[in-house]
């Protein structure tokens, strides 16, 4: 059976070049893959002609969209005024069941809002959240939420703990993932009212391997495999980590500018190996957990390699029936007395 994935071909800083090239690369990975590229038909066809002159794979179709949601556009306003945008049309394909999964490297807020509006949350999910995989010295860990919900409630964070733990186990491959709450201290009494109430909810669920609170400095110390927080905190963590990593690599590389060519070559090879192990694009994108469909949100600066890996991640989600597991798990666990 074919796995059908829709790609917002106009989303991201490097679109449609990176999105089209990444889509073509993903076809080489999965013979059962069928792709729908959504966006400006003329520009998409030009990219396809450049990448594979004389032969466009039959597994690719194009759905024309006349508008593009910019990175600076407000999500709600964009959905109202740009109804023929590539993001909206991509999500509509998912909502209509014409594709099994969708992917966008465009405006994150607009994509998340469109999915929640048109695809709706899964049964027993009150608010979807974005789960991002961050590489570290000890292996990858998952942070959820990183931007879909900046006004979270205890029930929302509890659901993130359940969904992100399942994601870490079933998709990332972490056995019995350790789940922690991001807070200002390890003690259960530390943090805001939101954190304290969520702490009790998660602690009361024996199916969650809860290890308590974790401070920001401990995220890279192998204290947890899944870190739970609201979308505001998660987005700050994500952007800070990305900026720190890139700045650190540039600083180290600059220190070798005055060294001999032989030393620079040797060091560059080592630095490249380290960077490859910590490159976010290996994981492709971040799933919007909890929507009635499969949505992978990629970094706005995604290159073809990242888009390819994002499509591969979508393919894994479809194969493993991940949403069915989320629904079954949350339906079985309905915390009592949860604040609305």
N, C-alpha and C positions, 0 to 999 in steps of 0.2 A: 504494500500500500504506500502511495506517495505521501511525503511530508511536505505540506504547502506552507511557505513562509512569505509574508509580504514585507518588503523593505522600503522604508521612506528614503527614496533615492536622493532627495534634495536636502535631507537633514545633516547638519554638521558643517564644520569649517571647510572640509575638503570635498564636499559633495558637488557634483555627482561623481567625480573621478574616483574617490575612495570607495564610495558605496557600490558603484558598478563593478569595479575591479575586485573588491572583496566578495561580492556576490558570485562572480565568475569563479573565483578560487574555491568558494564553498561548494560549488557544483562538482568540483574534482574530488571533494571529500565524501560526497554522498550521492550515489547514483539514483537514489529514490527521491531526491530533492526537486521540488518545483518552486520557482521563485516568481513573485510578482513585484516588479519595480514600479513604484508610484512616484509621479512627478512630471516635470516638463518632458513630454515625449520626444521632442526634437533633440534636446540636450542628452537625454538618456540614449537615444539611438546613435547619436554621434560618439558617445563614449563606447558603446558596444561595437560600433564599426571600427573604432580605433584599436580596441582591445582584441577583437577577433574578426578581422576583415574577411568578408566573403562568407562568413558562417556564424550566425547568431544561434546559440544553443536553443533547441526546441523547448527546453525546460524553462525558458524565460518568457514572460509576457509583460506587457507594459500597460499600466492604467494611468491615463493622463490626469494631471492636476494642474490648475492654472496659477495657484498661489503657494507661497512659502512662508511659514511662520519663522520670523527672525529670532535670534537668540535673546534679543532685548525686548521682544514683545511680551506684554502681560498675558499670562495663560488664559484667563477668562475672556478678556477682550479679544484675543486672537481667535478663540473658538467661535465667538459671535460674528466677527467681521471677516474671517478667512475660512469660510465653510468649505471652500474648494481647495484648501491647502493640502499638501502631500501628507502631513501628519493626520489630519482629519480623515482623509480618504483611506489611508492605511489602516487606521483604527476601525473605520466602518467595515472594511473587508473582514476584519477579525470578528466584529460584532455580528455580521451577517452569516458567519460560518463559512465564508468562501476560502479562508485560509486557516491553518492550524495554529499559527503563531505570527507575531509581527515584531519588527525591529526598527528603531529610530535612533539616530545620533543627533537629532534636532533639539528643539527647546524642551527640556525635561519637564518643566511644569505643565506645558501645554499637552505633552504626550500623556502624562499621568492623569491630568484632568479629563482629557478626551476618553481615556480608557475607563475611568470611573463613571463618566457620564453615559457612554455608549455601550460598553461591555458589561458594566455593573460589577459589584463585588460578588465573590463566591458566597454561597450560603454559609452562614455562621461567621462571616468576616464583616466587621463593621467599618474598617478603614484600611485599604491596601497600603503597603509600604515598600520602599525600594531597598533591596539588599545588595550591597556591594562587597566583592571579595578583595581584600587587601593583602598583598604578599608581605611576609615578614621573614626575619632570620630563622624562625622556627617552623615556617610553613604558613599557608594562608589562613586568615581569619575573616569572618563575615561581620559586617556592621549593618544594622537595620534599625531605624529608617535613616536614609540620607537625603531626604528632601521632599517626599510626597506629603508628609503630614507634620507641620510645624506646631500644631496646637493639639498635641496628643493627649489622650486620657488613659488611665490605667488599663482599661480593657484593650485599647489599641496596642499598648506595649506588650501586654500578655500575648496577644495574637501574634505579634512580631516574634516573640520568643519561640512560640510553637512553630511558626512558618519558617523562620530563619534556621532553626535547629534541623528541621526536616530537609531544608535546602542544603545545609552544610553536610548532612549525612548522605542524602540520596544523590545529590548532584556533584558536590565538591569531593565527596569520598572520605569525610572525617568520621570515624567511628565514635559513637556516643559523644557527640560534641558538648563541650562545657559552655554553658550559657551564663553570661554575666550582665549586670546592669551598669551602665556608665554613670558614675556619680563622683562626688567630691571627696569621698573617703570610703574605705573598705567596710566600715561598720554599718550595720543595717539601719541605724538611726540617722545616718548622714544623708544629705540630699534634700531635694524639694519634696513637697507633699506628693507630687506625682510619682517620684521615685520610691518613696516610702510605701505608698499604697500598692504600686506595681510589685515591689519586692515581696510583699505578703502574698499577692496573687500567684506569682511564679513559684515561690517557695512551697505553696500548698499543692502544687501539681507534681506528683511523684514521677511522672513520665519525662519531666524536664530535668536534665542533669545540671541543676542550678548551683553555681559556685559563689553566689553573692554579688556584691558590688565590686567594680573595678575602676581604678582611677585612670585618667588619660595616659599617664606615664607608663602604666602597666600593660597597655595594649600590645606592646612589642616584646613583652617579657614572658610570653607563653603562659599567661594566666587564664586565658579563655579562648574558645574557638568561635564564639558568637557573642558580639557586644550589642546590647539593645539600648536604644535611646530615641528621643523624638527627632523629627526631621531637621530641626534647626541645629541641634547639637551634632547630629550625624553629618550634615553637610559641611559644617565647620571642620570637623575631624578630617573628612575626606579631602577637602581643599587644602588644609594645612599639611597633611601628610604628602599629598602630591607636590605641593610647592617646596616642601622641605627636601624631599627626595631629589627632585630635579636640581635644586640649588646646591645641594651637597655634592652631587655628581659633577656639576659644573665647577665647583670650587676645587675639588680634588684634581680634576683634569687640568685646571689652570695652573696648579702647582708644578706641573711637569713641563710647562712651556719652555723653561730654560734648561731642561735636562737634555742629554744627548739623544740623537734620533733613535739609537738602539734601545735606550731605556724607555723612551716614549712609546715605541712600538710594543715592547713587552708589557708596559703598564696598560696601554689601551686594550690589549687582548684580555687582560685580567678584568679590567673595568667593564668591558663588553659582556663578559660572562656573568658578572655580578648583576649588571643591569638587566640582562635577559631573565634572570631568576626573579627580579623584582619589578618586572614590566607589567603594568596593569592590563595592557592590551592582550596579554596571553589569555585572560579570562573573558575577553570580548565585550562584555556588558553586564549590566545589573538587572536582574529580573524585578518586575513590579509584582510582588507577591500579593495574592489575595484577590486578583481580578478574575472574572469568569472568562478566561482565555489566557494566552501566553504572550507577554510583552517583555522584550529585552530592550533596555535603554542603554545606549552606548555614550561614551564620552564625546563631547562636541568636537574634540580634536582627533577623533579616531581616524587612523589610516586604514588601508585596505586589509592589513593583517588583523586589526581589531574587529573590523566588520565581518571578516571571514569567521573569526572565533565567536563573535556574537551570534551569527547564523548557526554555527555548530552547537552553541549552547541552547538555542531555540529548538534545534533538532533533538537534543537530549531530553529536553522537557517534554516534547511531544511523545517520544518513545516510552518514557517512564511513567506517564500518567500522573504527573506530580500534583496537579490540582485536585484530583480525586483523593489523594492522600491527605491534603490539607483539609478538605471538607470533612472527611471521615474523622480526622483527629479533633477538629474544633467542635464538631457536632457532639462528640462524646464528652467534651469538657466544657461545661458552661459554668464559670465561676459564679457563686452566689454573692449577692450584695455588692456587685461591681458598680462603682460610680458610673453614671450615664455619661 
